[in-house]
Structure formats: C-alpha cells, structure tokens
Amino acid sequence: MASSRQFKLAKESELRVEVGPDMPLRIRLFSGTAEIFGTELPPSNWLSISPRSKIAVFTWNGATIELDGVSEVEYVADETPMVSYVNVHAILDARRAQAKASHSNNVDSLQGPRVIVVGPTDSGKSSLCKMLLSWACKQGWKPTYVDLDIGQGYITIPGCIAATPVEMPIDAVEGIPLEMPIVYFYGHTSPTANGDLYKVFVKELARTLERQFSGNAEARAAGMVINTMGWVEGLGYELLLNAIDTFNCDVVLVLGQLNVDITGLIDFQFLLCKSASIHFCLADIVLGTCQRAFAFLIGLLLYCLQEKLCSMLKEVLKTKPKVDVVKLHKSGGIVMRNQKVRQKARSLKIREYFYGPINDLSPHSNIVNFSDISVYRIGGGPQAPRSALPIGAEPVADPTRVVAININRDLLHLVLAVSYAKEPDQIISSYTNYPSSLSDEHVIVLSVDPQQQQDTSLPRLLEGRGGFIKDRMGVMVLADLGVSIYASKLACAIDIFVHCSNVAGYIYVTDIDVVRKKITYLAPCPGELPSKLLIVGTLTWLEG
Ligand SMILES: Nc1ncnc2c1ncn2[C@@H]1O[C@H](COP(=O)(O)OP(=O)(O)OP(=O)(O)O)[C@@H](O)[C@H]1O
C-alpha cells in the first residue's frame, strides 16, 4: 500500500500496521491524540517507522492518523486489551505513591512495585513492558527496565542481560536513550547454552540494582518492570521462578490468554489479498479458512500454555502472599513470528547497535594485531578433577570458568563484548561469605587443597577463592578455583557471591588474517577499544 492515506480511529481503537521489509513507513498524527506502545505521538510531525516493524497506534479518545509509504498490513481494530493494561498501570502507580510516602514519612520504607511480565513467545511481553514504563514516566516516575530476554533483547543487543533507568516515555523510533545501562554479556540466544551462567548474571544484576536502590529512594519507589524470555517450560520455567525470587518481584503478569478477534482475522484476510475490492474465488476461501484454522490452533496453544503457566505460578507462589499473579489477554494484533523471522529480528537489533535505528550512525572498521587483544569464553572446562570429587560424583563443566581462547577464523562473523574488567580474573570472580554462626540448614561439601585433604578447617577455607555453587546429589558443592575438592560434612549456611564485570560495548569481527595475525572488526566508534579483554559466545551476525 503506497501513497498517503488517512484512518479515522474511534475512541479505544487502534490502527495495526506491519511495515514492509525494504522501506520505512511514515506516520503522522493528523488530529486527536494517539500513542504507540504507551508513548504519545507528537502532533503533526511525521515519524519514520523502521522496515519490518509491527506497531499499533492506539487512541483513548479518538484520532485521525495519516500513513505515507509502503506497508504489508494495515487495519483498524476496536477490540484491544488496553483497558486491562492501563488498569494494571493504575494499581502500580498507587503502589509507587505508597512506597514514596512510606519513605518520606520515615516509616518502614516500602519498595516500589517489581513487576515481571511472563508468557509464551509472541504474547506481547515487550510491548506491555514498554507501555507500563512509558505510562509510569508520564506520571513523573523513573522506573528501571530489566531485560532478561536473551533471545530478543531490547536494551542493547540479543544475548545480554541488562537494566537501565527509563526517564521519559520510550521513543517509538529511537527506543530508550542509553545513558548508563548495566549490561552482562551472556553471549548466547538460548539459556540451554549455559543455564547456570544465566542465573549468575541474573543474581549479579539484582544485587547491583539493590545496591543502587539503597542509595536512591526515588528509583526504589518507581520500582522495576522486568521482561522475560518466551520459553516457559522446563529450564525456561525454572529460570522464570529464579528471576521472580532473585528480583523479589511482587507482581507477576502472565500474558497469552486467548482473545481471538475474529473480525480482526477476517480483516487481516482481506488485507492479505492486498486489494480493497476483493473478489473471493475458491482459492481465497480455502486459503482464508486454513489461515483462520491455523491462527485458532496457535491461539489455543497459547491459551493452554498461559493457563498452565499461570496455575503453576499461582501454586508455587501461594506461600508468598505478597506476590500477585495476574492473567492478562494478549493483543489480537500480535502476529506469530517463526524461527526465521525471529532470527531476522535479532540480526536487525545487532545492525541497529552499529548503524542506529534509522541508519544515522557510522560504525568504524579497525584492525588490531592478535597480540593486542585477549579473547575469553565463559563456561566449560572441568570444574574439579575426578579424584577430588565426592565418591560417585562426575566432574562437570564449570559454568563460570573464564577460558582464554586462541584467535583463529572461528571468530569470523561473531559479535564480541568488550569487558570493563581490567584483568581476566575480573571478568567473573567470586567470593564466599561465611556466617558468623553455623546452623544445620545445609550440608556443604567444601574444597581444600588436594595435598592436604584432611585439612578441612574453616579458617583455611576462608582463604580459598570460591568457585560456583551447584545442587547435586542433595548436597551443595562449592568448587574452588585452583584448589580442588574434598567432602567434609560441615553443617553451615554460606553465601557465594559471584562478581561479574559489566560490558562497555560490542565489536563485530569482519575479517581474520591468520598469516599476518590481524583481526578486522567493526566498532560503533573510532579509536582504541576501552579494554583489550573481549568475551565471545555464540552470537553471530551476517551484515547485510
Ligand atoms: N497491538 C498490536 N498490534 C500490532 N502489532 C503488535 C501489537 N502488540 C505487539 N505487536 C508486535 O508484535 C510483535 C511481538 O510482540 P512483543 O515483542 O511484545 O511480544 P513478546 O512476547 O515480547 O515476544 P518474544 O517472546 O519474542 O519476546 C512485536 O513486533 C510487536 O511490535
């Protein structure tokens, strides 16, 4: 659909648009008021919406919207879940005010709402997060956005766990301005690559935010909005529970309930045929029926997943009366994305990092010698020798071990993170915190020097460097780095803290010259890298 055209929206309706793959689409508020995912459109100005975007322009009181350029799909829908979303916002707003008042009155200071949005893939989690954040900003709050979605990360690039304060409604084109985001580079787009490392980063991020909140009552009262992955079964579910617990969440919003908007589907069907004056032929009817049946089945699947997720969460969280689990409809405008489309979305997000959301940035190509940088992978390598493990236990890979890797052509087309760490052992380091008195809560297997296997005295262990903690065979295992393991039936509760370095940014490897030992990379800005310590995962990108 090309050329300029207008849509008159009645109150509480929305214009849904899917931009084509090649050209941006221009959009303008002609009259009335309207918003894109919680951010109001400025009057009269044309906005350029990036290719492949799918957006909804919603109006509370009625508006006329003008479009200019090519789109794949555009239609108006008057059934939306927006009223339920804004009701959630109103409750969160009241809790923020309560938290602020408790701080000013010097009574026991309450924390602002910590909302986690969960649901299957394509249930509208990121869009709802944007709305809740933008509406909160409109009321003058500065909530913290936490993005745990390594598959379709919004704050920087996929493969990261990140957080940033949001100080103004999120720009529909440019996204969140990133002043000082906290970013940990996990390096993979699936948690199966290293689920333990994912948890380590989640814990570290929660701890860092907690520290910031303790010195900033305003940010604490504004609370957090946490986006999550769409994987809600098996390990995905375990990681959700872990996140709810680690961030001390008190509101769990479960998205995905079936709300099949039949009129929307029919409209969509018309639009697919790309003609307003459509003449149904048999093929159209068959195609339409298949699509409706397919959409219905997908909807049913989502419904089952959401029902199951919601009842599982309610059951598990019933011991925590302060946690509200709320089920919400997903919007009928969301189109399911297949693996290929999701991969393309990831690729666009990485491109956006280097070139900007509207191609307004110029990345720089640089060349360095192999000897000028060091590349590390996190995870892998044996945790401890078999001889040092408890009888019957198998050595496992250490999820937080930092391993130096050889630079070779395997790095080609990978995205690497530039660590803020000064030394390799600062990329991830850990320490233990022993309680002042012992309790019977845990049986701990602690590590000691293999040469002195009988030396299991606590003072000696205090000198050791902690590794990671893992629940195995009903015991907690603390594997020490450089010191191997010995089972000692000590009854005590200990905390292990893992400190991870934030990352400064990313580079993309465009060429490796093994003969001249030189690496060519793309960086967002010119000049030397802020650190020579780089982290690699499995995140690839093919430019173009
Ligand atoms: N009301 C709507 N109308 C049209 N498109 C929409 C609407 N709401 C969301 N979308 C689009 O649908 C797509 C999926 O939505 P969103 O990213 O919010 O889902 P998600 O659950 O976070 O997905 P994922 O599981 O991949 O993280 C996005 O491109 C989003 O812009």
The ligand as an SDF file (V2000), in Angstrom:
LIG
                    3D

 31 33  0  0  0  0  0  0  0  0999 V2000
   -1.4570   -4.4760   19.2770 N   0  0  0  0  0  0  0  0  0  0  0  0
   -0.5070   -4.8150   18.3950 C   0  0  0  0  0  0  0  0  0  0  0  0
   -0.7260   -4.6830   17.0690 N   0  0  0  0  0  0  0  0  0  0  0  0
    0.2240   -4.9980   16.1650 C   0  0  0  0  0  0  0  0  0  0  0  0
    1.4370   -5.4830   16.4920 N   0  0  0  0  0  0  0  0  0  0  0  0
    1.7010   -5.6230   17.7940 C   0  0  0  0  0  0  0  0  0  0  0  0
    0.7640   -5.3050   18.8190 C   0  0  0  0  0  0  0  0  0  0  0  0
    1.3250   -5.5470   20.0180 N   0  0  0  0  0  0  0  0  0  0  0  0
    2.5650   -6.0020   19.7530 C   0  0  0  0  0  0  0  0  0  0  0  0
    2.7980   -6.0500   18.4360 N   0  0  0  0  0  0  0  0  0  0  0  0
    4.0230   -6.5010   17.7460 C   0  0  0  0  0  0  0  0  0  0  0  0
    4.0580   -7.9270   17.8320 O   0  0  0  0  0  0  0  0  0  0  0  0
    5.3990   -8.3770   17.9350 C   0  0  0  0  0  0  0  0  0  0  0  0
    5.5080   -9.2830   19.1730 C   0  0  0  0  0  0  0  0  0  0  0  0
    5.2320   -8.5140   20.3170 O   0  0  0  0  0  0  0  0  0  0  0  0
    6.2310   -8.4970   21.5520 P   0  0  0  0  0  0  0  0  0  0  0  0
    7.6420   -8.3360   21.1010 O   0  0  0  0  0  0  0  0  0  0  0  0
    5.7130   -7.5050   22.5180 O   0  0  0  0  0  0  0  0  0  0  0  0
    5.9910   -9.9790   22.0750 O   0  0  0  0  0  0  0  0  0  0  0  0
    6.9100  -10.8130   23.0920 P   0  0  0  0  0  0  0  0  0  0  0  0
    6.0240  -11.6970   23.8600 O   0  0  0  0  0  0  0  0  0  0  0  0
    7.7760   -9.8840   23.8680 O   0  0  0  0  0  0  0  0  0  0  0  0
    7.7960  -11.6230   22.0580 O   0  0  0  0  0  0  0  0  0  0  0  0
    9.0770  -12.5420   22.4540 P   0  0  0  0  0  0  0  0  0  0  0  0
    8.5220  -13.7830   23.0150 O   0  0  0  0  0  0  0  0  0  0  0  0
    9.7660  -12.7380   21.1520 O   0  0  0  0  0  0  0  0  0  0  0  0
    9.9150  -11.7880   23.4070 O   0  0  0  0  0  0  0  0  0  0  0  0
    6.2700   -7.1480   18.0060 C   0  0  0  0  0  0  0  0  0  0  0  0
    6.7740   -6.8950   16.7100 O   0  0  0  0  0  0  0  0  0  0  0  0
    5.3010   -6.0310   18.4110 C   0  0  0  0  0  0  0  0  0  0  0  0
    5.7220   -4.7650   17.9320 O   0  0  0  0  0  0  0  0  0  0  0  0
  1  2  1  0
  2  3  1  0
  2  7  2  0
  3  4  2  0
  4  5  1  0
  5  6  2  0
  6  7  1  0
  6 10  1  0
  7  8  1  0
  8  9  2  0
  9 10  1  0
 10 11  1  0
 11 12  1  0
 11 30  1  0
 12 13  1  0
 13 14  1  0
 13 28  1  0
 14 15  1  0
 15 16  1  0
 16 17  2  0
 16 18  1  0
 16 19  1  0
 19 20  1  0
 20 21  2  0
 20 22  1  0
 20 23  1  0
 23 24  1  0
 24 25  2  0
 24 26  1  0
 24 27  1  0
 28 29  1  0
 28 30  1  0
 30 31  1  0
M  END
$$$$
